Amino acid sequence: PANPYNTYRREQLPPGPIANPGLGALRAVLAPAEHDYYFFVARGGGRHAFSRTVEEHGRTVARIRAGEAP
C-alpha cells in the first residue's frame, strides 16, 4: 500500500517527523541515569547486556553469539 512515510518506496523525505519521542524519553534526556556502562548488545527477547569496556563488550558479544548467557 502507498504510504508517504515508506522511505523504501519514496525518493524524498517523508512529509513529517519520522519519530515522536514519548515523555519518558524526553525526561531521560534531561536527567540521564548515572552509570559507567558504555556498550550494550541485544540479547534477544527484549533483553540487553551492558559492558564497561570494549574488551568486556567483545567477550559478551562472543558469548551471546555462542548461545551462552552473558
Secondary structure by P-SEA (a helix, b strand, c coil): ccccccccccccccccccccccaaaaaaaaccccccccbbbbccccbbbbbccaaaaaaaaaaaaacccc
